[in-house]
Amino acid sequence: MIDFYYSPTPNGWKVAIMLAETGLEHRTVLMNLRAGDQLTPAFRAISPNAKMPAIVDHDTPDGPQTVFESGAILLYLAERTGQFGPQTPTERIAFNEWLFWQAANQGPMGGQLSHFVNYSPKGETYSHNRYKGEFERALAVMETWLDGQDYMLGRYSIVDMMCFPWAFIAKPLGVSLDNFPNVAAWRQRIKTRPAVIDAINLHKDAQFSGKATAEQNATLFNQSAAHLMQGQEKTN
Ligand SMILES: N[C@@H](CCC(=O)N[C@@H](CS)C(=O)NCC(=O)O)C(=O)O
């Protein structure tokens, strides 16, 4: 059995999609990020960065295996099931490239854009514009890459699951896909898959899944920083 630590956000959807696509047996542990579920010592033992998604696989020969970071989880699940992952050492290179690319570019730029769209004080445009431009730059990279192919690596894979969720919410982030026709067609192809529909709907009506207030967000940020600093003191 796999425990899936999840909240209905783009990073959570990546793993929810893989679990839905493969039908792997799991139980979902719904996290209230606004209440700080991610800051508990128990969760930080699973995910030291105090962010979800994370999994604990209890069906391993050496005892429970924890995995954090969406890209690492997707690769782990692809290896475990033999589905949607690299089939050869050469393919693995391209998988690593695009999984790392998403985690270092499209993901954080989308995350920061979301922050400034939702929480920046009125009239503060510099940071918003910076992240909007960077998010659009990531879409432009995908636009060129997707030219002539239906999926990021030719066939539907964990790379598509990794890159889809932030492209899925481009509109609420204030970014139109009109200038990115290849990305728009790819997004449409993925969004209509039954497993993807199920994953996007997973706990979408959780009471806390709406937008937090700027104050709630700031409080949580301070708590998170304080918790991580405390952890640091213990190890120094
Ligand atoms: N690079 C991480 C990003 C994970 C992430 O940012 N998760 C957010 C939700 S989308 C989170 O847990 N936020 C809680 C917090 O920042 O306190 C991944 O891909 O897994």
The ligand as an ORCA input file, in Angstrom:
! r2SCAN-3c Opt
* xyz 0 1
  N       9.356     21.149     -6.202
  C       8.266     20.630     -5.409
  C       7.256     21.709     -5.165
  C       6.199     21.285     -4.167
  C       5.358     22.467     -3.703
  O       5.675     23.639     -3.951
  N       4.268     22.156     -2.981
  C       3.453     23.189     -2.407
  C       2.012     23.095     -2.882
  S       1.854     23.270     -4.624
  C       3.417     23.069     -0.897
  O       3.443     21.974     -0.366
  N       3.362     24.208     -0.226
  C       3.292     24.276      1.203
  C       4.181     25.358      1.769
  O       4.877     26.022      0.989
  O       4.139     25.545      2.971
  C       7.653     19.428     -6.128
  O       7.626     19.452     -7.364
  O       7.229     18.468     -5.458
*
